[in-house]
Amino acid sequence: MTAGSPLPVAFVDDDAVLRDANAQTLRLAGFEPFLFESAVEALKAIDERFPGVVITDLRMPRLDGMELFRTLRARDPDLPVIMITGHGDIATAVEAMREGAYDFLPKPFASDRLIQSVKRATEKRALVMENRRLRQAAAEASAPSPLLGDAPAMERLRETLKAVADADVDVMIVGETGTGKELVADQLHHLGRRRSGRFVALNCGALPETVLESELFGHESGAFTGALKKRVGLIEHSSGGTLFLDEIESMPLSAQARLLRVLEQREITPLGSNTARQVDLRVVAAAKSDLGSPAHRASFREDLFHRLNVVTLRIPPVRERREDVPLLFAVYLDRACRRFQREVPMLTPAVRHHLATHDWPGNVREIVHFAERMALGLAEVDLAAAGTNAPASGLGEGASLPERLERYEADLIREALTRHKGDVRASLETLGIPRKTFYDKLTKYGINRASFEAEEP
């Protein structure tokens, strides 16, 4: 199926008149009907890859609808099957619902009742198929997750990494907090010839000035109070590999001056020593904002910036590549579930709504945390506490029949309120119930009508 194509619906019934009549109804509603006169024919065409919904009559020769349903359920437990029943088959239909059938339609049924059920079932099926696609993509992903995605900015980043990996030039990485700057630097290291050397990382904003200089440049025994023995600095330790300096904008001015000399001379003189030592150095520096702008550079030396800024790699924030959010989330959800030894949960409409609309100010790191909470079963609690009004999914698995029917009813009410932006009169017309019944059910299901009202612009 291509994007925007009609959703397929398999209609199985030995009554040709009924098949043709319902096929017309489905086409008018925007679906693509596939007609089968027997369950045997349907089983030849439908498997776990079928992206749509199955509607089947219960009473058919050779193989009846119940047998068809059970066979399809064995192939794919998530395939929605809607049963068509005569008056004498209601008990069988209820049994099918208990076994996992999506819905049943007692004859004679109105066309709008059929379309309503099919629409909800296709939404559920689309949810299942999207989850499967994302899980497959997550399983096939091999690159570090911040480099995943089809956004043009990510494609350019990957190409630039390959182009400069073997070049002995210093690199500046610019990206907001949580975009994965260290992982990009690590990828740059492992793509190039320096991968046999060490990848040494230091956060320049995490240490006081005196400790930072000792960490970077090293010191001789007795160089200062407390320097009881010689220490090799990180610059020298990274010789032959890559030195990653995160939050370079936080580096004190005195350390900046010494680092500039090291970059220009490619030699290091430890604290307390008069002897310089040659280093085979490549520096990858990272900053949260573009230090080329005087406003962002503040007290950072301009000459050091230009020395480091031979190549600039910009990592886009998540809000600029929203199309990559589902894949990023799927990758981290899969990893979190393996880590916590949990089954990968289904993405509910509330979670999908959050993934699609949230700005992700914490970027990839925030997606990681959300995926971990999803794996632990806490994400839905978070969204409920935040007042997410995304429509709930179809009938839940594992619940009793009365519970599933109540959930179905509550979903219909939420759907009507969403469509009409909380308007009571319009919602009542859609639902076809008295006003008192409507308010009784709002109370019963804990639905806040006012939360569906459109906000003032």
Number of C-alpha atoms within 10 A of each C-alpha: 8 6 6 6 10 15 21 20 23 21 26 28 26 18 13 12 10 12 18 15 11 17 20 13 16 22 15 11 16 14 21 18 23 15 20 20 17 22 25 15 12 21 14 8 11 18 16 14 10 16 18 25 26 25 24 28 24 26 16 17 13 9 13 17 26 21 13 21 27 17 14 21 19 13 14 15 16 18 29 24 28 27 26 24 22 14 9 9 15 17 11 14 24 16 14 21 19 16 16 23 23 27 20 22 20 15 12 10 11 10 13 12 10 18 18 12 15 25 16 20 25 22 16 23 20 16 18 17 18 16 19 14 14 18 19 15 15 22 13 10 15 11 9 13 19 21 19 19 19 12 14 9 14 19 13 13 17 16 10 15 18 14 13 16 19 16 12 14 17 20 23 28 25 21 20 19 18 20 24 20 26 20 14 22 26 20 19 24 25 19 15 18 15 21 18 11 15 16 19 17 19 19 17 23 16 13 14 11 16 11 11 20 24 20 18 23 22 24 23 18 15 13 17 11 7 8 14 12 10 15 16 15 20 19 27 22 20 21 20 18 24 27 27 29 24 24 20 22 25 16 23 19 14 11 17 20 13 15 20 17 13 19 18 10 12 17 18 23 19 25 19 15 13 8 9 13 11 13 18 14 23 23 21 28 28 29 21 20 17 19 22 13 10 11 9 13 16 11 13 19 16 15 12 16 20 13 16 21 19 11 16 17 20 22 22 18 20 24 15 12 15 17 14 17 20 18 21 24 25 25 25 21 26 22 19 22 19 13 11 11 11 13 12 18 14 13 17 19 18 19 18 13 15 15 18 13 10 11 14 18 16 16 21 22 16 17 23 22 17 20 24 22 18 23 24 18 13 13 18 15 12 14 15 12 9 9 11 15 17 18 17 18 18 20 23 16 12 11 13 12 17 9 13 19 15 16 19 18 16 20 19 20 23 23 20 21 25 20 14 17 18 20 17 17 11 15 23 17 12 16 16 10 11 11 14 9 11 17 13 12 16 16 12 11 14 10 17 15 18 12 15 19 14 12 7 4 3
